[in-house]
Amino acid sequence: MDLILAVIPVELSASDDQGYENHISNGNGNGNGDSQTSASAHFFPLRAPASFQTSPYLGVANSISTMETHFGNLPMRLCGVLVPSLPSFDFLNSTTFWAYLFWILWLHRYVRLLVHCLSHWTYKSKPLPANPKYTNQDVTVVVPTIHDNPEELKPSLRSLLACNPACLYLVTPYDKFEALKKAAEQLGVENVQVLSNTIANKRRQLCEAIPSIETPITVLADDDVTWPSKMLTYLLAPFEDDKMGGVGSCQRVKRVWYEPWSTRIWNWLGAAYIERRNFEITATHNIDGGTSCMSGRTVAYRTEILKGHDFLSEFQNEKWGEGTLNTDDDNFITRWLVKNRWKTWIQYDPECELETTLENSMELFVLQCIRWARSNWRSNWTSLFIEGHVWKQQMWCTYALHIATFTSLAFLVDPLLLLSCWQATADWDTAQRERAFWAQFIFMFGFTKVVKLVGLFKRNPSDIVFLPVSIIFGYFHGLIKIYALLTLRTTTWGSRPDGDTNNDSRLQPLPRPSEYVASPKTKEHSDLTASSASGISDGFKIRQKVWGFLTRNQPEDLGKI
């Protein structure tokens, strides 16, 4: 049955028409006599005129009215179901919200900086004792190297030997042993020994030399560092404290002055990185004696720590995810000292300042930064959430260094600080608002981006021309950190072509558990009695399986057990 909707002409009497107009003027119309416009623009209950009430079309009209009532708003109701209501962003118009955001970001980002400034400026190295417990002859130096040209190592090795250690161990892979041994013989000293191991891996190379060390102090050093003549004297001073486990030194980068500007820029960025690191590690040591990493470029440890059975076992079998990690060696040793409550210190003196080299090209420097960032992510995650010792022993260092790894992204925080400063002062006078904004801008770029580099600028005032490059690279480094976070399972050296020869050994899959012999699950005491009889028979079955396997396989297959 088809439903036909038609316009029904209705003839109204004069009295009905007057009542209709009165109805509109009494609140349902616009009150200006424009009844047609009002009737078409509004839905309202309307009593039909007397002549219409007896009309045969009344039933049809009522049906149409009912349909309008129930289905007139149906499209809007359906939109409410199909499209969920969006959250309100009215708070973005609130100066209170922006003020809270500004102060939260400001305090989190700059309280630690201001505290570190005071701490760094008041930092003092341990003084040289009149009657030291240890002398240079109580020190063994270990230098792991994978350098392809041993001749280039001679200047560095001569500076180490000039400090007169008891012994110098050089450890290299088998394929480079003969060349390194020949270069060592040309040094003309007897206290240099060259060792070799199977692969190019720093942890494995260190473990090759550590068992042979006989002196109470061991110094680990990179193959590209240059020492001042009093390096060992200053490194030994903090070991007057029997609880001192590790001592590091301050550092600087060997500068290039006559290369193209592109090379000098990356060289300066490396120098700025080292200068900031000197600032941070002295500041945190002065507060709670902590740091996130004792740099392996040159660091002294008590030999008893390195030769400990537990240390060597865990050093060679550190777990990361589902693999065995054979990189980040200096991070591991630092965490081991914290775990076993050994103290650490930094000797921050010109007489104890080594010189090192970093990469001077864009590609290699960025790859180097990615490698450092991956190490920071892995080690700080382990310190905070796996081992957890820093929470109680180094509370300030936990906040200022470990947690900062997860929150310090300048390319996000700095724009938010400036935006929130501007929005929070929307109710202020225009002149005051602008003064507040520019004060924050000057503080951000004129103080916070400069204060850690003051030492660099004091030595070389002309370096101020590189400051804009430093600021821009600081924002880019936030992207490097994010990329490093997404590629944590990558362990390549990146910046050295000879550094990744044995990269597969740096993160190895954990061995599968034996199919034939497995450790029993822990049981409650009540379960042990009930299962004693079955345990005997189960043990017999296991021995049968092992014996059957041994008798079925050839000797070369026994490694499968």
Residue pairs with C-beta under 8 A, 6 or more apart in sequence:
5 64
8 57
8 60
8 61
10 51
10 52
10 55
10 57
11 51
12 20
12 49
12 51
12 52
13 49
13 50
13 51
15 50
16 49
16 50
16 51
16 52
17 49
19 49
20 35
20 46
20 49
21 33
21 35
23 29
23 46
23 47
24 30
24 31
24 35
24 38
24 39
25 31
25 33
28 38
28 42
28 44
28 46
29 35
29 38
29 39
29 42
30 37
30 38
43 68
43 72
48 58
48 61
52 58
52 61
91 97
95 423
95 424
95 425
95 426
95 427
98 419
98 420
98 423
98 424
98 426
99 420
99 424
101 416
101 420
101 424
102 417
102 420
102 421
102 424
105 413
105 416
105 417
105 420
106 417
108 407
109 408
109 413
109 417
110 448
112 399
112 400
112 404
113 448
113 451
115 283
115 287
115 396
115 400
116 279
116 280
116 283
116 284
116 400
117 283
117 451
119 282
119 283
119 284
119 286
119 287
120 279
120 282
120 283
120 286
122 286
123 282
123 283
123 285
123 286
123 348
125 234
125 237
125 346
125 347
125 348
125 349
125 352
126 237
126 238
126 240
126 345
126 347
127 237
128 233
128 234
128 237
129 237
129 240
132 236
132 237
132 240
133 236
133 239
133 240
134 216
134 217
134 236
134 239
135 236
136 163
136 164
136 165
136 166
136 232
136 233
136 236
137 164
137 165
137 166
137 215
138 166
138 215
138 216
138 217
138 236
139 165
139 166
139 215
139 217
139 218
139 219
139 232
139 235
139 236
139 300
140 165
140 166
140 167
140 168
140 169
140 213
140 214
140 215
140 217
140 218
140 219
140 303
141 160
141 165
141 167
141 168
141 169
141 218
141 219
141 220
141 221
142 169
142 171
142 206
142 209
142 210
142 213
142 218
142 219
142 220
142 221
143 157
143 160
143 168
143 169
143 170
143 171
143 220
143 221
143 222
143 223
144 171
144 172
144 202
144 205
144 206
144 209
144 223
145 153
145 170
145 171
145 172
145 180
145 223
146 172
146 173
146 176
146 200
146 496
146 498
146 499
146 501
147 153
147 172
147 176
147 180
147 223
147 498
148 176
148 498
150 176
150 179
150 180
150 182
150 183
150 184
151 183
153 180
153 183
153 223
154 183
154 186
154 187
155 226
156 223
156 224
156 225
156 226
157 168
157 170
157 184
157 187
157 192
158 187
159 225
159 226
159 227
160 168
160 221
160 225
160 227
161 168
161 187
161 189
161 191
161 192
162 227
162 229
163 227
163 229
163 230
163 231
163 232
164 232
165 191
165 219
165 232
166 191
166 215
167 191
167 192
167 193
167 213
167 214
167 215
168 191
168 192
168 193
169 193
169 194
169 195
169 209
169 212
169 213
170 180
170 184
170 192
170 193
170 194
170 195
171 194
171 195
171 196
171 197
171 205
171 206
171 208
171 209
172 180
172 194
172 195
172 196
172 197
172 205
173 196
173 197
173 198
173 199
173 200
173 501
173 502
174 196
174 197
174 198
176 196
177 194
177 196
180 194
181 194
184 192
184 194
193 212
195 208
195 209
195 212
196 208
197 204
197 205
197 208
198 204
199 501
199 502
199 505
200 498
200 499
200 501
200 502
201 326
201 502
201 505
201 506
202 296
202 327
202 329
203 315
203 316
203 326
203 327
203 329
204 316
204 326
204 505
206 220
206 306
206 315
206 329
207 312
207 315
207 316
210 218
210 306
210 307
210 312
211 307
213 303
213 306
213 307
215 303
216 302
216 303
216 304
217 236
217 239
217 300
217 301
217 302
217 303
218 300
218 301
218 302
218 303
218 306
219 232
219 235
219 298
219 299
219 300
219 301
220 296
220 298
220 299
220 300
220 301
221 227
221 297
221 298
222 296
222 297
222 298
222 356
224 356
224 357
225 297
225 298
225 354
225 355
225 356
226 254
226 354
226 355
226 356
227 298
227 354
228 350
228 351
228 352
228 353
228 354
230 351
230 352
231 249
231 298
231 351
231 352
231 354
233 351
234 249
234 347
234 349
234 351
234 352
235 247
235 249
235 298
235 300
235 347
235 352
236 247
236 300
237 347
238 244
238 247
238 345
238 347
239 247
239 300
239 302
241 343
243 341
243 342
243 343
244 302
244 342
244 343
244 344
244 345
245 301
245 302
245 305
245 337
245 340
245 342
245 343
245 344
246 294
246 299
246 300
246 301
246 302
246 305
246 333
246 334
246 337
246 342
246 343
246 344
246 345
247 299
247 300
247 344
247 345
247 346
247 347
248 281
248 294
248 295
248 298
248 299
248 300
248 344
248 345
248 346
248 347
249 298
249 299
249 346
249 347
249 352
249 353
249 354
250 278
250 282
250 346
250 347
250 348
250 349
250 352
250 353
250 354
251 274
251 277
251 278
251 295
251 297
251 298
251 353
251 354
251 355
251 356
252 271
252 274
252 275
252 353
252 354
252 355
252 356
253 267
253 270
253 271
253 273
253 274
253 355
253 356
253 357
253 358
254 355
254 356
254 357
255 267
255 268
255 271
255 460
256 263
256 264
256 267
256 360
257 264
259 267
259 360
262 361
262 362
263 360
263 361
265 466
265 469
266 359
266 360
266 361
266 362
266 365
267 358
267 360
268 463
268 466
268 469
268 470
269 365
269 466
269 469
269 470
269 473
270 358
270 359
270 360
270 365
271 358
271 456
271 463
272 453
272 456
272 466
272 470
273 358
274 356
274 358
275 452
275 453
275 455
275 456
276 452
276 453
277 295
278 348
278 455
279 452
279 455
280 291
280 401
280 452
281 291
281 346
282 346
282 348
283 400
284 290
284 291
284 394
284 396
284 397
284 400
284 401
285 291
285 344
285 345
285 346
287 396
287 397
288 393
288 394
288 395
288 396
288 397
289 343
289 344
289 345
289 394
290 338
290 344
290 390
290 393
290 394
290 396
290 397
290 398
290 401
291 334
291 344
291 346
291 397
291 401
292 331
292 334
292 376
292 379
292 380
292 383
292 397
292 401
292 402
292 405
293 330
293 331
293 334
293 375
293 376
293 379
294 330
294 333
294 334
294 337
294 344
295 330
296 329
296 330
297 354
297 356
298 354
299 330
299 333
301 333
302 342
305 311
305 336
305 337
305 340
305 342
306 312
311 336
314 332
314 336
315 329
315 332
315 333
315 336
316 326
317 324
318 324
318 325
318 326
318 328
318 332
319 325
319 510
320 378
320 382
320 507
321 489
322 509
322 510
323 489
323 507
323 508
323 509
323 510
324 507
324 508
324 509
324 510
325 378
325 491
325 506
325 507
326 491
326 505
326 506
326 507
326 508
327 375
327 491
327 506
327 507
328 375
328 378
328 379
331 375
331 378
331 379
332 379
334 344
334 379
335 379
335 382
335 383
335 387
335 389
337 343
337 344
338 383
338 387
338 389
338 390
338 393
338 394
339 387
339 389
341 393
358 365
358 368
359 365
359 367
359 368
359 495
364 494
364 495
365 495
366 480
367 494
367 495
368 494
368 495
369 477
369 480
370 480
370 483
370 484
370 487
370 494
371 492
371 493
371 494
371 495
373 477
373 480
373 481
373 483
373 484
373 485
374 484
374 487
374 488
374 490
374 491
376 405
376 484
377 405
377 481
377 484
377 485
377 488
378 488
380 401
380 402
380 405
380 406
383 389
383 390
383 398
383 402
384 390
384 391
384 398
384 402
384 403
390 397
390 398
390 402
391 398
405 481
409 478
409 481
409 482
410 474
410 475
410 477
410 478
411 475
411 476
411 478
411 479
412 478
414 444
414 475
417 440
417 444
418 437
418 440
418 441
418 444
421 436
421 437
421 440
422 433
422 437
425 432
425 433
425 436
425 437
426 433
428 436
445 471
449 467
449 470
449 471
449 474
450 457
450 467
453 463
453 467
453 470
456 463
457 463
457 464
489 507
491 503
491 506
491 507
492 499
492 500
492 503
493 499
493 500
493 503
494 500
514 561
516 542
516 545
516 546
516 549
516 561
517 542
517 546
517 561
523 531
546 561
549 561
550 558
553 560
